[in-house]
């Protein structure tokens, strides 16, 4: 049998120990006043409800040797500091040698069915106090759960107090972050459609950034979540979740120990698909607790992950890219290696994008950072980049994250998050490019957005932020992305120069020229110099001329027999490109103070003493791309510009003139009279009779930038 049901999320509650509390008994003092004793009790906090705690105070107490020790849990709700309450509980004790009795304890508050409000209060950062009369206690031999106190119930006569460890009551957990990794497919193990077929639906799949092997889906009815744990690909399980069938509520549970069951029935994750046999699941009814439904043999519970998502990144160097497109929804291309082989997958993703209403700008950037944080990159990662392109203001992100209250509130959160984010120890560099559309009426907010979504300049003398750019048209967007590519491309390769010289003399000043100036030190345009310290075998107070090195002002040398090796990391010319070094043009000089001149080391072996090595590193990059309807006719031009940027990163040859990289020479020139040819100016507006200037001719997927005389 299967159920035609709507899926609702749920999960087994777990608890974390947080130390010992001091429990001063007051609840039972209506029975005996001498129960007002104090002892220590272990405390646990709910992992799902961080303001709910549980204790077992009567498993270890000081109230008398005649008592039994009962392991009953007492649950305390502290969401409201002025309205703390304890759930009804009962526990067993020995009143005489032949009969077990029970205390049934009710706190007198609406949550326990009372019309009075005897709440506890957090009186300081660690203490909860419940007033006299807060608890009503029934003393009888019944072990059955009571709905209300008996007529002879007694009210507490002392203050009930609990003192928690430091930092427990005011603890605020870091919010669990999830990243949307794309669209997948879910086949429910129990639910069926009205026609009796298995319930199969497209779903958005999210991954935890705290535990990258845990997924969740927005269930087909779009109400809440179903959690799937794939930490062990051979032991995949779904946490219990609820489902409705008419007025009934069913709990669907996989038979495995993680769900509190006796079985060991797990699924598998293989080749991007999670498969769990349906008979491993049981659905139990709330209205009819004795009834149970087991999934049909031959059926499966299946979650198909988005294409390419579970493919591990190679432990190699290269560009690793993801795309987050946004309008009224966020569409993602998971991070994967971008190269000549995979570039068509990226450009096809961009081709398939469609415009939509709204602009989930903040949420898309938030998700982009989550995506970077959730991925494991090669160990040689040297650069982590977020590029955001938008043409307008945020519209709709607060529906996804209402806790930020206002647009500026969400933007301010991102402005704080970006500089605090590091990917595998590499600080995130965020660029924001804005092309203001006609629907932007708040220029100040538009610029505030760009500032909030970008890194900050380290140059205090330059008020312009190099990580922010505004463009007037598509040509400007093309130029910004081309310049950005040039900058990023320089950072993928690093040139390391290693120089081996005989042990130097302590306190002497040495200069090393790298451009063949053996006959005259003053002719050199590329050199560095520093004073040698033999105690720590380093060059100190190093200065560079004509180039830069990441090694900095102190160079720790490495001794090799009678020589020391000087290692210059990431050597670049003054334009930021790799420093051109010929190992036969190296010379060593020592400063002679008495003659105020430099002495040349004629015994330097040059070629054998200098090695030049290019070390390839990896770059992680997310492109957050606006696809809102405000782009209008400009949208296909934005797509082509984005594809041009992607192709450059992949190592493809792309003309600096813009879109003509997709021009198919076999088609010949555009015929301006061809009815299928569309002509745009650089602002994205269609033109019928172009006058002199630069225009974009488009026919299908073919585009060319054209100069009209």
Secondary structure, 3 states (H helix, E strand, C coil): CCECCEEECCCCCCEEEEEEEEEECCCCCCCCHHHCCEEEEEEEEECCCCCEEEECHHHCCCCCCCCCCCCCCEEEECCCCCCEEECCEEEEEEEECCEEEEEEEEECCHHHCCCCCCCEEECCCCEEEECCCCEEEEEECCCCCCCCCCCCCEECCCCEEEECCCCCCCCCCCCCCEEEEEEEEEEEEEEECCCCCEEEEEEEEEEECCCCCEEEEECCCCCCEEEEECCCCCCEEECCEEEEECCEEEEEEECEHHHCCCCECCEEEECCEEEEEHHHEEEEECCCCCCEEECCCCCEEEEECCCCCCCCCCCCCCEEEEEEEECCCEEEEEEEEECCCCHHHHHHHHHCCCCECCECHHHHHHHHHHHHHHCCCCCCEEEEEEEEEECCCCECHHHHCHHHCCHHHHHHHHHHHHHHCEECCEEEEEEEEEECCCCCCCHHHHHHHHHHCCCCCCCCCCCCCCCEEEECCHHHHHHHHHHHHHHHHCCCEEEEEEEEEECCCCCCEEEEECCCCCCCHHHCCCEEEEEEECCCCEEEEEEEECEECCCCCCEECEEECCEEEEEECCCEECCCCECCCCCCCCEEEEEECCCCEEEECCCCCHHHHEEEEEEECEEEEEEEEECEHHHHHHHHHHHHHHHHHHHHHCCCCCCCCCHHHHCCHHHCCCCCCCCCCEEECCCCCECCCCCCEEEEEEECCEEEEEEEC
